[in-house]
Amino acid sequence: PVRPVVIPDVQGADKFSVGAEAYTGPGTLHNSGFLDGMDAETGKRAAIKKLEEMGIGHGTVQYRLRDWGVSRQRYWGCPIPVIHCPACGAVPVPEKDLPVALPEDVSFDRPGNPLDLHPHWKHVPCPECGKNATRETDTCDTFVDSSWYFARFCSPQSAAPVDQAAADYWLPVDQYVGGVEHAILHLLYARYFTRAMQATGHLKLAEPFAGLFTQGMVCHESYKDAAGKWLYPEDVVKHPDGTAKHATSGEPVTVGRIEVMSKSKKNVVPPARIIGSYGADTARLFMLSDSPPDRDLEWTESGVDGAWRFVNKLWRMVSEPHVPLVSIGAPMPAQFSDRAQQVRRVIHRSVADISHDFDRFHFNKAVARVRELANALGELSDTGGGEGWVLREGLELLARILNPMLPHIAEEIWAELGQTTPLCDMRWPKPDPALLIDDTVTIAIQVNGKLRATITTARNLAAKEAEAL
């Protein structure tokens, strides 16, 4: 009989039996001596410990690593600096002849490695014996360069690969931002190179990046014509019912999945067309506001159009203010209306929250808070009570916090407000701490554990008064 050694947690030992195939899922160990009652993972560790105590085995870590094939049979990339001699074997290219330059008259009209097919580039004398020899025609995987370029950037003009003092000063990289497609291999290679360069004395650190943030991909619908050929989005006319036709021929078009933008599937939107139609700031605003930057972004015309409308709204708020603005440097009013004071709280809370969002790459949240701030400024009216002063304060702070996201329109808004110092030379604003503390609090009222009402009252209300309310 087959004795089960792992019993699924949902079944008892008396009810479980092994069928035609072994059970390999999680569960509790059974028929296993001193391991009985343990879960499988705990049992493995206990078995290893027992083997070590008995002196007949030991625990080890098995890495699933494979050799990295760094050679590529293609033209681009760094040539591997080796010369093959029939008499001397593989000979390094002398240092005085480095770097090996690629030929500029290469031809791509035949299949195969263009360097190997070049008529004379690969034919050189052996550096050791002078006999006829050939260059290595393979080039390095481009990951070889991207795995240590950050160390070279510390001293790009240095005669040595890495200047130790410069690397000590600049590294590790404070914040690395890269695409999610490089979150595994590139990161793995960069960490490996850094450890290797530490071992060879080029660097003193083991980890190259102090912070890492991986971005999502930009996606778009894909389209095919009747013959199955990919089409560009500008060649397609979409109907409200989701169907589509070719913009020129009028033939039906198959609308495919929303996929990562790629040249092969033609589901790309040329940046020049977006910038020509909407401006670069609109494209920035849409990409920042559509989704968290660590997730994929779906590019849509409606989303870009919505961002464009908001950019225009911002400009109208400054060029055609609905409340007369006070002059630059006007003294703060002695008193504000309740509405003006409430909007001031929104302004300074927005500065604090957006600063917090930027530090954590929550750009979509920052854009949402900018929209909320713009709406709050729109609630001011020309009724005195310092509202014109608050509008200027709000618009100036809005321009400053918009600067990293919308640098062009923010600079124009700043100038339209009469400021002469370039916005890019201004320091990041700091909120007034006193305006970050709310005067009121919302108290939840529960009866028998169920929410029955909420009341808004003064923050410093005494407990007895709150109970009375």
C-alpha angles and dihedrals in degrees: 000000000000109000113212112229098183119047118198110245092237092058134057123234091250093056101042126085133168114252131191092314133042118258109244102171131102122290148110124308117249134175086021105114114225090008094064114126095022123114115249097258093048089047092055092054092045091051091051091049091051092049090051092049089051090049094233101107146002139213121256139174116242113205118204093220126147131199113272111236100211098177123097129189097221143093104252123070134054114314112239102246100231131117120204114219123185089220105033101031120215109003124185116240106254114257091241089062095053135147099046106224121220117234115257096208095064119148127217097188095106131055117254137046108335091209092054090049095048110117100228114357095091096047110094137143117263110261090222107040103012095233123136110285140161133237122241102259097198118101128211124265106261088237086073089069097039091051094071108012091110088064091049091049088065089069110008094168096048118121089222121066091247130017104218096210093049092047091050090052100045106031143121099050105246096215127007117196118189144150119278090241088070095046092104116025101030092044091047092049094045091052091046093050091048092052090047092049089049089054092049093048097249094113135023098208131078100203120053101197127052091190131021129194122177120202127216124242129262111245136193139174115272125223137200132189125225091276092055096252120142118252133204116243091245089060091059132078113202122210124213090249091061097256121120142201137197111272093224109028098030090225119146116272126207112231109215135191127304101259140168109285111261136167091229093060093036091223090135131121113215109235090219091061093050093046091046092052103034109008129249094274092060091053089049093049094050094048092049096045104041100073143339108292093240090062131069117274121222110214111219132170091224091055092051091047091053091051090049092053091052092050088053090049090054091052093049091051088062103032094043105025114191090213121046109255120230117235122272112279095015110161118258112263116252090235137022130206116249090255093048091049091049092051090049088057090051091050096052094039087053091053091051095045096045090049088053091047093051092052089056098040091247092144095153089057090048091054091049090053090049089055091049090050092050090051091049091052088052090060092065116103138195096259101114120244092121095294094136089052091049091049091055091046090050096046093048093050090044090056091050095050091043092056098089091046103037106019097168101047091038090056090048092049090050092052092044088056087061098255116147101188108087112254091230088064093055121101120242109273124250121213123237104257092212091061093053092068113083117225090213137048132199115233121201116220115209129185116196090345095308124113109245104165147340129225130196114217143155114298095231095049114141118245094246092053091048090051090051091053 
